[in-house]
Amino acid sequence: MKESLKPGIKYQHRFKLTPSKMVPALYPEAEEFLAMPEVFATGFLVGFLEWACIRAINPHLNWPREQSVGTHVDVSHVAATPPGLEVTATVELIAIEGRKLVFAVEAHDGVDLISKGRHERYIINKEKFEARVAAKASPMAAQYHLGRLIDHVHLRVEDLDASKRFYRAALTALRKARADGPVSRVHLAFQANSEEQVQAFHREAIAAGGRDNGAPGERKYHPGYYGAFVLDPDGNNIEAVFHGPALRSAPSVVVMC
């Protein structure tokens, strides 16, 4: 993401409707759709709004390595539009939450306001995303489940009460099981489920007595590596990391052959 990616970005996109964007063309395999009126299909309307959002933010991403995918749509479709009319989408980026982008969107066909609502997108690394999709497309591959990423860690601490406060706060933010136990100086990384969870980990761990060792943000270890680091009361480097949206086959580590 570039520094220019900020709320307030606006974009207008226009398109002249053809018969290929009407309801009967949405699913030619469906006889129900084939019997319906020749009007702009809601499915194609959603795609048109997505297209406008993509056009709005692409200059502010490291395209094509970075791209965005739609994750949520909440829009109306309140007027019918025949082929031949030009539709205009007006979109505005209104919020950025880590890699999640929130847009206000609307569309007009020159006669009526036909759609209005909100749309969310998520910024991805194209190469990593395609690798995950490819793994999902090969369900017959042999799998070896090696258990959870972290089984247990033994930490010897000097102040048990201080460490309990620290780990209860940090792990609660990550929704992990609470830890009660004493440390050699180690680096321990917990997996988070979102960038927001990484931020919560960093905030709550510092509030519980930890020391900042790296604010939440993307690291250069690999694209999409979003982590935060805190030193616990005994100087151990504790990390929370989010690797981006993942298509997981199981809650355990899987080796596919």
C-alpha positions, 0 to 999 in steps of 0.5 A: 500500500502506498502512503497516498491510500487514505479515506476521501478517495473518490471515483466515478465510472461509466459504462453503457449497458449491453444485452450481455449485462441483462438478467437473462445473461446472468446464468444462461444455464438457468431457465428461470433467468432466461424467462426474466425481463431484459434489465440490468442484473443485480449480479452485474450491478454489484460487479460494476460497483466493485470495478469502480472501487478497484479503479479508485484505489489501484493507483494507491496500491503496488499493482499488480502485486497488490490487489483487492478482493471484495469481502462484503456487499450491502447495496440496494437495487431499486430501479430497473435499467434497460440495455442502451443506457449509460450507468454511472457508479460513484464511489468513495473510500470512507474508512481504512482498517488495516487492510480492510477498505470500506466504500460508500457506493451508488449508481445512477442510470441517467434517469433514476438512482438505481443503487446505494450502499456500502462495499468492503474490500481487502488488500491481498498479495496476489501471488500468496492468494493464488497459492492458497487458492491452488491448494484449496483446488487440490483436495486429493493431495496427501495431507500430514497433520502435524498438530497446532503451530504452538504446542507449549512453551516453558518460560522461567520467570522472575516475577510470577505475578507480573508475568501472569498479568502480562500473559493474561492480557496479551493472550486474551486480546488474541483469544488464546488460552490463558497462560499460568506459568513461569523464562529464558530470553526467547522469541515467541510468536502467536498467530493472530486472526486479523490486523486488528487482533495484532493491534489489540495484542500490542495495546493490551500487552503494553498496558499490562506491563510489557515494553514496546519492541515494534509497533503494529505494522507490515514487516519485510519478512514476506508480503502481507506479514503484519506483526507487533512485538512486545518485551514481557516483564522478563525481557522475552520478545513476544510477537503477534503476527497475521499473515493475511486472509488464509484458506485453511484446510484444518486448524492444525499445521498441514503438509501437503504432498 
